[in-house]
Amino acid sequence: MADAHLTVLLGGARAGKTGFAERLAAAAGEQVTYIATSPRIPGDDDLEARIARHRADRPDTWSTIEEELDLAGALAAAPTGTVVVDCLTTWVGNLVHHARTDADALAATDDAIAASARRDGRTIVVTNEVGLGVVPATELGRTYRDLLGRVNQRWVGAADRALLIIAGRALDLADPETFA
């Protein structure tokens, strides 16, 4: 794993993705920058508690960039060392919330992947796999699920290593073309 420039960690909610990403980053022995994509929502006490818990879990020596929309810009601004992006799931939701089209979101994805590739250091990206459950009941839910699936495919396609995290365990993901 130490040689992976871009690592993508996918999985369901509470599967252990963020904790594993943080352990990978700490093990790299470099300066770590944490890019947090979650917006702060006035009156959402649960979200504030989650943000506080995530901050408390990270070493004080890590820097944090809070960026809801311009992931490519945040990656470009991050100093040399390891970057943890947590998470694409929220970032794509932010893009949808701000009425970005699918084409805009995919272009922003390509820009962020390119920014990651230009970095001198590791990038560890956390995202949810939301396509394994029940089909969402609303058009917006289905649109979001489909868009996140396409975004995840692009990141995993660019990754040196992709892992599916399930119940705190990891499965290495292989390109399906290697089985053809």
N, C-alpha and C positions, 0 to 999 in steps of 0.2 A: 504493500500500500504506500510505502514511503516514496516511491517513484512516480506516483500518480499526480499529474499536474491538476487534473479536474476529476473529482470524485462526486458522484451523485448518489444520494441516499433517498430511496423511496420507501413508502410504507403507509400504513393506516395511522389513525390517531392513537397516540399513546403507545406506539410500537417501540419507542426507544431511539428514534432517529436523531433528535437533537442531542441527547446525551452522548450518543456514539460520535456524532460530528464533533462535539466539544472534546471528547477524549482523543480523537484523531488529531485535532488541532493542537492540543496540549503536547501530544507525543512528538509533534514535528520539531519542537525545540526552537521555534522561531517566534517573532512578534506575531500576535494574532489580532486581526480586526474582525469584528462581528457585525455583519450587515443585517439589521433587523428591519423587516418589511411591514410589520404590523402598525396600523394607524392607532393613535390614541382616540378613543371615542368618549366624549364627555358623558358622565353618568354611568358608564359601564364599569362598575366596581370589580367584577370578575376579571375583565380584561386587564385592568390596572394591577390586580393581584398577580395575574400570570406574568405580566411584564416585570414586576418587581421580583418575582421568584426566579425568572430567567436571568435577570441582572445579578441577583445574589449568588446564583450558581456559577457565574463566570468569575475568573480571577480578576482582581483589580488592575492587573497589568495589561489586560486586553482593552483595546479601544473599541468603541461602538459607533457605527454610522447608522442613523435611523433614516431610512429612505423608502417611501411608499411606492413611488412610481419610476424614478430614473435609476434603475438597477445598473445599467451600463455606466452611468456617471459615477455611481457609488463604487463600482468595481475599479474604474479608472482612478478614482481618488484614493483608493486604499493603498497604504504604503506596502513596500516589499515585505513578504512574509506570507503567512497563511491567512486566508479569508474564509469565514463561515457565512454562508447566505442562509438565513432562516426567516421565511421560507418562500419558495415559489408559489405555494398554494395561496398564501395571503396576498402575495404580489399580483398574481393573476386576478384574484378577487378585487383588488384595488383598481386594476386596469378596467375590469368590467364595470365596477361602480362608477368610475369616472368616464363612462360611455366610450371607451376605446373600442374600436371595431376589432374583429378577429384578426384582420390583416395588420392593424396597428400593433396588436399584442404580439403577433408572430414576428413582426419587424423589430419590435423592442426586444424580443427574445433573442433574435439573431444578433442584435447589437450587443446585448449583455454577454452572450457566448463569445463573441469576438473580443470584447473587453477582457473577459476572463483569460482568453488565449494569449492576449498581449501582456498579461501580468507576469511579473517575475516573482513567482511563488505559487503555492498550492491554493486551490479553490475547492471548498467542500460545500456542496449545495444540498439543502434539505427540501423535500417536497412530498406531498401526499399522493398516494395512488387512490383516486376516488372512483375509478371505473369498475371496481370489483363488487360493488353493492347493488342495491335496488336502483332501478332507473328512477331518476328524480321525477317528481310529480308535476313540476312546472317547466315551462319552456326555458325560463332563465336558468333554472337548475341544470337542465340538460345541456344548454349552451355552454355554461361554465364547465361542466364535467368534460365535455368534448374538447373545449379549448385547452383546459389544463392537460388533458391527455396528449394533445398535439405539442404543447409546450414541453411536457416531460419527455416526449420522444426526441425532440430536438436536443435537449440538454443531454440525455443519455446517449444519443448518437454521437455527440461531441466528446463525451467523457472517456477518460482513460480507464475508469473503473466505475461500475454502477452496482449497487447492492440493494436488494429488497430486504427491508428490515421488518420482521414479523415477531411479535412477542419477545423482543430483545435479542433475537437471533438474526443472522444475516445469510442471505442467499446471493451468490455471485450471479450476475445477469450476463448472459452471453448473447452475442448477435445471432438472431435466428438463422441468418444466411450461412453460418458455419455448420448448420445441420442439414442444409439442402443437398 
